[in-house]
């Protein structure tokens, strides 16, 4: 498969390629171009011109085009899902859900665009403005660099592409080199729907090369990145040198607090569901399970029984609940984190084994001072169980981390739930469920080292644009 620059499928300027591997089998299923700095330069040049062309398209026509794109996505769900499953190892039914989410996100942003109003400032609000009429309008920032991670290549691309395009920006899309092909398919469908060829491109390649370079290019107006905290900080430092915004959705070590009085079955279900999807490789998936001591032992026993029955295997099988990690190297890192936690005194209750890219569902009883209970983000199917006694202790454990993306609390006492939601340091708190929760309208993002900015239809359009004030000086004076 080739990348898309200027509306055409092309190879890299030097002909080098990246192998795309099926993590479930370890076999190479395809190759994509390893984009070069020369390719990046061409893509940005096209995007500069494409932004002018796309911004000149009337809003109602943009919406017609993007609605057509949403329909095309739904017509190609099976094909895109198969590619995502093959290159990323995500179970096929979860892939289908993600592809449908892409279409839904575009439709929601199209609807939001129609109510994205400018403002008229207070008339005669100051003596020096007597008779003036002052209004504001929103204008696009320009060329966006959009860097998407491996774990949700279709849905997270939509969370960036949709608001960027409805506001008249152009986009250089940089997918993960692990899961690049679905991103290429998405951009091809945008062309087929009628988006100008120069307005969007998809450049495949090594993030260490083109990801770093794109943030330093003076023609790029802003960078939107979802991925690791370390890379996000590096991008922010580069952007800061040019006074350009960097929107960052980064790591997390999200807590789920379960009290003794919780609906027990619901708590078990949320604990499993909040982590098992995509083999635990979800930024807002619950990663620390803080369970009150009154039910801790029973909960640990029942959780291990529940996870022992999870069907792990070929993600192309519709009956499989959990597939592999995205690459064997990623699985080895999860295995290392498991072994470190055990070495620090953690009690292994289930799993702990790795077979290639597959990591067995793993449950570990931990203490609140271990790395995995604080700042070590484990991106895999691992359930660290941490006991607590009081609400204050639960909140202290939850907040004792550099991260603050999402969180959850399950209790039958809504006063307790609201106290947790009010005091927990995270971008969202789900009462009655895990923090593995995201809606297209929701202002999604985190506190602390979990990022800067918000993605969601209620707030993102503001971030994708800049405001201009237009004043009619003295127009109503006699």
C-alpha positions as CSV (number, residue, x, y, z in Angstrom):
1,X,0.0,0.0,0.0
2,X,1.2,3.5,-0.8
3,X,0.9,6.8,1.0
4,X,-1.3,9.7,-0.3
5,X,0.3,13.1,-1.1
6,X,-1.4,15.6,-3.4
7,X,-4.3,13.2,-4.0
8,X,-2.0,10.5,-5.5
9,X,-0.7,7.2,-4.2
10,X,3.1,7.5,-4.0
11,X,6.1,5.7,-2.7
12,X,8.8,7.4,-0.6
13,X,11.3,9.6,-2.4
14,X,14.1,7.1,-1.7
15,X,12.0,4.0,-2.3
16,X,12.4,2.6,1.3
17,X,9.5,0.8,2.9
18,X,8.2,-0.2,6.3
19,X,6.9,-3.8,6.9
20,X,3.4,-4.1,8.3
21,X,3.2,-7.1,10.6
22,X,0.2,-9.1,11.8
23,X,0.9,-9.4,15.6
24,X,-1.3,-12.5,15.9
25,X,0.8,-14.5,13.5
26,X,4.1,-12.5,13.3
27,X,3.9,-12.5,9.5
28,X,4.4,-9.6,7.2
29,X,1.1,-8.7,5.6
30,X,2.1,-5.6,3.6
31,X,4.5,-2.7,3.3
32,X,4.1,1.0,3.3
33,X,6.5,3.8,2.3
34,X,9.0,5.0,4.8
35,X,8.4,8.7,4.2
36,X,11.4,11.0,4.0
37,X,11.9,14.6,4.9
38,X,11.6,15.4,1.2
39,X,8.2,13.7,1.2
40,X,7.2,15.7,4.3
41,X,8.2,18.9,2.6
42,X,6.1,18.1,-0.5
43,X,3.1,17.1,1.7
44,X,3.3,20.4,3.6
45,X,3.6,22.4,0.4
46,X,0.5,20.8,-0.9
47,X,-1.3,21.4,2.4
48,X,-0.5,25.1,2.3
49,X,-2.2,25.5,-1.0
50,X,-5.0,23.0,-0.2
51,X,-5.9,24.9,2.9
52,X,-6.7,28.0,0.9
53,X,-8.8,25.9,-1.5
54,X,-10.7,24.1,1.2
55,X,-11.3,27.2,3.3
56,X,-12.9,28.8,0.2
57,X,-15.5,26.1,0.0
58,X,-18.8,27.3,1.6
59,X,-19.7,25.7,4.9
60,X,-22.8,24.0,3.6
61,X,-20.8,22.4,0.8
62,X,-18.1,21.3,3.2
63,X,-20.8,19.6,5.3
64,X,-22.3,17.9,2.2
65,X,-18.8,16.5,1.3
66,X,-18.1,15.3,4.9
67,X,-21.5,13.7,5.2
68,X,-20.8,11.8,2.0
69,X,-17.5,10.7,3.5
70,X,-19.4,9.4,6.6
71,X,-21.6,7.3,4.3
72,X,-18.6,6.0,2.4
73,X,-17.0,4.9,5.7
74,X,-20.1,3.0,6.6
75,X,-20.2,1.3,3.2
76,X,-16.6,0.1,3.7
77,X,-16.8,-1.0,7.4
78,X,-15.9,-4.6,6.6
79,X,-12.9,-3.8,4.5
80,X,-11.4,-1.2,6.8
81,X,-12.1,-3.4,9.9
82,X,-10.3,-6.3,8.3
83,X,-7.2,-4.2,7.7
84,X,-7.3,-2.8,11.2
85,X,-7.6,-6.2,12.7
86,X,-4.8,-7.6,10.6
87,X,-2.3,-4.9,11.3
88,X,-3.2,-4.1,14.9
89,X,-4.5,-7.3,16.5
90,X,-7.7,-5.8,17.7
91,X,-10.6,-8.2,17.7
92,X,-12.7,-7.8,14.6
93,X,-15.9,-6.8,16.3
94,X,-14.1,-4.1,18.2
95,X,-12.7,-2.9,14.9
96,X,-16.1,-2.6,13.4
97,X,-17.3,-0.6,16.4
98,X,-14.4,1.8,15.9
99,X,-15.0,2.3,12.2
100,X,-18.7,3.1,12.8
101,X,-17.5,5.6,15.5
102,X,-15.4,7.4,12.8
103,X,-18.5,8.1,10.8
104,X,-20.5,9.2,13.8
105,X,-17.8,11.6,14.9
106,X,-17.7,13.3,11.5
107,X,-21.5,13.7,11.6
108,X,-21.4,15.2,15.1
109,X,-18.8,17.7,14.2
110,X,-20.7,18.7,11.1
111,X,-23.7,19.4,13.2
112,X,-21.6,21.4,15.7
113,X,-20.2,23.5,12.9
114,X,-23.6,24.9,12.2
115,X,-23.9,26.4,15.7
116,X,-20.3,27.5,15.9
117,X,-21.2,31.2,16.0
118,X,-19.2,34.3,16.3
119,X,-20.3,37.0,18.8
120,X,-21.5,40.6,18.8
121,X,-19.9,42.5,21.7
122,X,-22.0,44.7,24.0
123,X,-23.2,47.7,22.2
124,X,-21.9,51.0,23.7
125,X,-20.2,48.9,26.4
126,X,-17.4,51.6,26.8
127,X,-17.5,55.3,26.3
128,X,-14.7,55.2,23.8
129,X,-16.7,52.8,21.7
130,X,-19.8,54.9,21.4
131,X,-21.6,54.0,18.2
132,X,-19.3,51.2,17.3
133,X,-20.5,47.7,16.3
134,X,-18.0,45.0,17.2
135,X,-18.2,41.4,16.3
136,X,-15.9,38.3,16.2
137,X,-15.5,35.6,13.6
138,X,-13.6,32.3,13.7
139,X,-10.9,31.6,11.1
140,X,-8.8,28.4,10.6
141,X,-5.3,28.2,12.0
142,X,-3.9,26.8,8.7
143,X,-2.0,23.6,8.2
144,X,-2.4,21.0,11.0
145,X,0.0,18.2,11.7
146,X,-2.1,15.3,13.0
147,X,-0.2,12.5,14.6
148,X,-2.3,9.4,15.4
149,X,-1.2,6.4,17.6
150,X,-1.5,2.7,16.8
151,X,-4.3,1.7,19.2
152,X,-7.3,3.5,17.7
153,X,-6.1,4.5,14.2
154,X,-9.6,5.0,12.8
155,X,-11.5,6.6,15.7
156,X,-8.6,8.9,16.9
157,X,-8.0,10.1,13.3
158,X,-11.7,11.1,13.2
159,X,-11.4,13.1,16.5
160,X,-8.7,15.2,14.8
161,X,-9.6,15.2,11.1
162,X,-13.3,16.1,11.6
163,X,-12.9,19.3,13.6
164,X,-9.9,20.4,11.6
165,X,-11.7,20.0,8.3
166,X,-15.1,21.5,9.3
167,X,-13.2,24.7,10.4
168,X,-11.4,25.0,7.1
169,X,-7.9,23.8,8.1
170,X,-5.8,21.4,6.0
171,X,-4.2,18.3,7.4
172,X,-1.0,16.4,7.2
173,X,-2.0,13.0,8.7
174,X,0.9,11.0,10.2
175,X,-0.3,7.5,11.3
176,X,1.6,5.1,13.5
177,X,4.1,3.0,11.5
178,X,2.5,0.0,13.2
179,X,-1.0,0.6,12.0
180,X,-0.8,2.8,8.9
181,X,-3.0,1.2,6.3
182,X,-6.4,2.1,7.7
183,X,-5.4,5.8,7.8
184,X,-4.5,5.6,4.1
185,X,-8.0,4.1,3.4
186,X,-9.6,6.9,5.4
187,X,-7.9,9.7,3.4
188,X,-8.7,8.0,0.1
189,X,-12.4,8.0,1.1
190,X,-12.1,11.7,1.9
191,X,-10.9,12.3,-1.6
192,X,-13.7,10.2,-3.0
193,X,-16.2,12.3,-1.0
194,X,-14.9,15.5,-2.6
195,X,-12.3,16.9,-0.2
196,X,-9.7,18.7,-2.4
197,X,-6.6,16.5,-3.0
198,X,-4.3,19.0,-1.4
199,X,-6.3,19.6,1.7
200,X,-5.5,16.2,3.3
201,X,-2.5,13.9,2.9
202,X,-1.4,10.7,4.6
203,X,2.3,10.4,5.1
204,X,3.6,7.1,6.4
205,X,7.0,6.8,8.0
206,X,9.0,6.7,11.2
207,X,7.8,9.1,13.9
208,X,11.3,9.7,15.1
209,X,12.1,11.3,11.7
210,X,9.0,12.9,10.3
211,X,7.1,13.4,13.5
212,X,9.9,15.5,15.0
213,X,10.5,17.4,11.8
214,X,6.8,18.4,11.2
215,X,6.6,20.3,14.5
216,X,9.6,22.4,13.4
217,X,8.3,23.4,10.0
218,X,7.3,27.1,9.9
219,X,4.5,26.3,7.5
220,X,2.7,24.1,10.1
221,X,0.3,26.2,12.2
222,X,-0.4,23.6,14.9
223,X,0.3,20.1,16.0
224,X,-2.3,17.6,17.4
225,X,-0.7,14.5,18.9
226,X,-2.0,11.5,20.7
227,X,0.6,9.2,22.2
228,X,3.2,8.9,24.9
229,X,4.0,11.6,27.4
230,X,7.7,11.7,26.5
231,X,7.1,12.3,22.8
232,X,4.3,14.9,23.6
233,X,6.7,16.9,25.8
234,X,9.3,16.9,23.0
235,X,6.8,18.1,20.4
236,X,5.6,20.8,22.8
237,X,9.1,22.0,23.3
238,X,9.6,22.3,19.5
239,X,6.3,24.1,19.0
240,X,7.0,26.5,21.8
241,X,10.1,27.8,19.9
242,X,7.7,28.9,17.2
243,X,4.8,30.0,19.4
244,X,2.5,27.5,17.8
245,X,-0.1,25.5,19.7
246,X,0.4,21.8,20.5
247,X,-2.7,19.9,21.4
248,X,-1.6,16.8,23.4
249,X,-3.6,13.8,24.5
250,X,-1.0,11.7,26.4
251,X,-0.6,8.8,28.8
252,X,-2.6,7.8,31.8
253,X,-2.6,5.5,34.8
254,X,-6.3,5.7,35.3
255,X,-7.9,4.5,38.6
256,X,-11.2,2.7,39.2
257,X,-12.3,3.0,42.8
258,X,-14.7,0.3,44.0
259,X,-16.3,0.6,47.4
260,X,-17.7,-2.2,49.6
261,X,-21.3,-1.1,48.9
262,X,-20.9,-1.2,45.1
263,X,-23.3,-3.2,42.9
264,X,-21.0,-6.2,42.9
265,X,-21.7,-7.7,39.5
266,X,-21.6,-4.3,37.9
267,X,-18.2,-3.7,39.5
268,X,-16.9,-7.0,38.2
269,X,-18.2,-6.3,34.7
270,X,-16.8,-2.8,34.6
271,X,-13.4,-4.0,35.9
272,X,-13.2,-6.6,33.1
273,X,-14.6,-4.4,30.3
274,X,-12.7,-1.4,31.3
275,X,-9.4,-3.1,30.6
276,X,-9.9,-6.0,28.3
277,X,-10.7,-4.1,25.1
278,X,-7.8,-3.8,22.6
279,X,-5.7,-6.0,25.0
280,X,-5.6,-3.1,27.5
281,X,-4.0,-0.8,25.0
282,X,-6.3,2.1,25.6
283,X,-5.2,5.5,27.0
284,X,-8.3,5.9,29.2
285,X,-8.6,2.2,30.1
286,X,-8.6,1.6,33.9
287,X,-5.1,0.6,34.9
288,X,-5.3,0.7,38.7
289,X,-8.1,-1.0,40.5
290,X,-8.5,0.4,44.0
291,X,-10.8,-1.9,45.9
292,X,-12.1,-1.5,49.5
293,X,-10.9,-4.1,51.9
294,X,-14.3,-5.4,52.9
295,X,-14.7,-7.0,49.5
296,X,-11.1,-7.2,48.3
297,X,-10.4,-10.9,48.8
298,X,-13.7,-12.1,47.3
299,X,-13.4,-9.6,44.4
300,X,-9.8,-10.7,43.6
301,X,-11.0,-14.4,43.5
302,X,-14.0,-13.7,41.4
303,X,-12.1,-11.4,39.0
304,X,-9.5,-14.1,38.4
305,X,-12.2,-16.6,37.7
306,X,-13.9,-14.2,35.3
307,X,-10.7,-13.4,33.4
308,X,-9.7,-17.1,33.3
309,X,-12.7,-17.6,31.0
310,X,-11.9,-14.8,28.6
311,X,-11.3,-16.2,25.1
312,X,-7.9,-15.1,23.8
313,X,-6.8,-15.8,20.3
314,X,-7.0,-14.9,16.6
315,X,-8.6,-11.4,16.5
316,X,-10.2,-12.2,13.2
317,X,-12.5,-14.8,15.0
318,X,-15.7,-12.9,16.0
319,X,-15.9,-15.0,19.2
320,X,-12.5,-13.9,20.4
321,X,-12.6,-11.3,23.2
322,X,-9.0,-10.4,23.4
323,X,-6.2,-10.5,20.9
324,X,-2.4,-9.7,21.1
325,X,-0.5,-6.6,21.9
326,X,0.3,-4.6,18.8
327,X,3.8,-6.0,18.5
328,X,5.9,-8.6,20.3
329,X,8.2,-5.8,21.5
330,X,5.2,-4.2,23.2
331,X,4.2,-7.5,24.8
332,X,7.8,-7.9,26.1
333,X,7.6,-4.5,27.8
334,X,4.3,-5.5,29.5
335,X,6.0,-8.8,30.6
336,X,8.9,-6.7,32.0
337,X,6.5,-4.5,34.0
338,X,4.7,-7.6,35.4
339,X,8.0,-9.1,36.5
340,X,9.1,-5.8,38.0
341,X,5.8,-5.6,40.0
342,X,6.3,-9.1,41.3
343,X,9.9,-8.3,42.2
344,X,8.6,-5.3,44.2
345,X,6.4,-7.6,46.2
346,X,3.3,-8.0,44.1
347,X,1.3,-11.2,44.4
348,X,0.6,-12.8,41.1
349,X,-3.0,-14.2,41.2
350,X,-3.5,-14.9,37.5
351,X,-1.5,-15.0,34.2
352,X,1.9,-13.3,33.9
353,X,2.7,-15.3,30.8
354,X,3.6,-14.1,27.3
355,X,3.5,-16.0,24.0
356,X,4.8,-13.9,21.2
357,X,2.7,-10.8,21.1
358,X,0.0,-12.3,23.3
359,X,0.0,-11.5,27.1
360,X,-2.4,-13.6,29.2
361,X,-4.9,-11.6,31.3
362,X,-2.9,-10.9,34.5
363,X,-4.1,-10.0,38.0
364,X,-1.6,-8.8,40.6
365,X,-2.3,-7.8,44.2
366,X,-0.1,-4.7,44.7
367,X,0.5,-2.1,47.3
368,X,0.0,1.6,46.8
369,X,3.7,2.4,46.8
370,X,4.7,0.2,43.8
371,X,5.6,1.7,40.5
372,X,2.5,0.2,38.7
373,X,0.3,1.8,41.4
374,X,1.8,5.3,40.7
375,X,3.6,6.4,37.6
376,X,4.3,3.3,35.5
377,X,1.7,3.1,32.8
378,X,1.2,-0.5,31.8
379,X,-0.2,-0.7,28.3
380,X,-1.5,-4.3,28.3
381,X,-4.0,-6.7,29.8
382,X,-2.9,-6.3,33.5
383,X,-5.2,-5.7,36.5
384,X,-3.3,-4.4,39.5
385,X,-5.5,-4.6,42.6
386,X,-4.8,-2.1,45.4
387,X,-6.7,-2.4,48.7
388,X,-7.9,0.7,50.7
389,X,-9.9,1.4,53.8
390,X,-11.3,4.9,53.7
391,X,-12.5,7.4,51.0
392,X,-9.6,9.7,51.8
393,X,-7.1,6.8,51.3
394,X,-8.7,5.8,48.0
395,X,-8.5,9.4,46.7
396,X,-4.9,9.7,47.9
397,X,-3.9,6.5,46.0
398,X,-5.8,7.6,42.9
399,X,-4.1,11.1,42.8
400,X,-0.6,9.8,43.7
401,X,0.5,9.8,40.1
402,X,1.9,12.2,37.5
403,X,-1.1,11.3,35.3
404,X,-4.7,12.4,35.3
405,X,-6.5,11.3,32.2
406,X,-9.7,9.5,33.3
407,X,-11.1,7.7,36.3
408,X,-14.1,5.8,37.6
409,X,-15.9,5.2,40.9
410,X,-18.5,2.6,41.8
411,X,-20.5,2.9,45.0
412,X,-24.2,3.0,45.9
413,X,-23.6,6.2,48.0
414,X,-23.9,9.1,45.6
415,X,-22.6,11.5,48.1
416,X,-19.4,9.5,48.3
417,X,-19.3,9.2,44.5
418,X,-19.6,13.0,44.1
419,X,-16.8,13.5,46.7
420,X,-14.6,11.3,44.7
421,X,-15.5,13.0,41.4
422,X,-14.9,16.4,43.0
423,X,-11.5,15.6,44.5
424,X,-10.0,13.3,41.9
425,X,-7.4,14.9,39.6
426,X,-8.4,13.7,36.2
427,X,-10.1,15.1,33.1
428,X,-13.1,12.9,33.6
429,X,-14.7,10.8,36.3
430,X,-17.3,8.2,35.5
431,X,-19.7,7.4,38.3
432,X,-21.0,3.9,38.1
433,X,-18.4,2.7,35.6
434,X,-14.7,2.6,34.6
435,X,-12.9,5.6,33.1
436,X,-12.8,3.8,29.7
437,X,-15.4,6.1,28.4
438,X,-15.4,8.6,25.6
439,X,-18.1,10.4,23.7
440,X,-17.7,12.6,20.6
441,X,-19.2,15.6,22.4
442,X,-17.2,15.1,25.6
443,X,-14.3,17.5,26.1
444,X,-11.8,14.6,26.4
445,X,-8.3,15.3,27.8
446,X,-6.4,15.1,31.0
447,X,-4.7,16.8,33.9
448,X,-1.0,16.9,34.8
449,X,1.2,14.8,32.5
450,X,-1.8,13.4,30.6
451,X,-1.9,16.3,28.2
452,X,-2.9,19.8,27.1
453,X,-6.2,20.7,25.4
454,X,-9.5,19.0,24.9
455,X,-11.0,16.9,22.0
456,X,-14.8,17.0,21.8
457,X,-17.5,18.7,19.8
458,X,-18.4,21.1,22.7
459,X,-14.9,22.6,22.8
460,X,-12.5,21.5,20.0
461,X,-13.8,23.9,17.3
462,X,-12.6,26.8,19.4
463,X,-9.1,25.2,19.6
464,X,-9.0,24.5,15.8
465,X,-9.6,28.2,15.0
466,X,-8.4,31.7,16.0
467,X,-10.8,34.6,16.7
468,X,-10.7,37.8,14.7
469,X,-12.4,41.0,15.9
470,X,-14.1,43.2,13.3
471,X,-15.2,46.6,14.5
472,X,-17.4,49.1,12.6
473,X,-16.1,52.2,14.2
474,X,-18.7,54.9,14.7
475,X,-21.1,53.3,12.3
476,X,-24.2,54.1,14.4
477,X,-23.1,57.6,15.4
478,X,-25.4,60.4,14.1
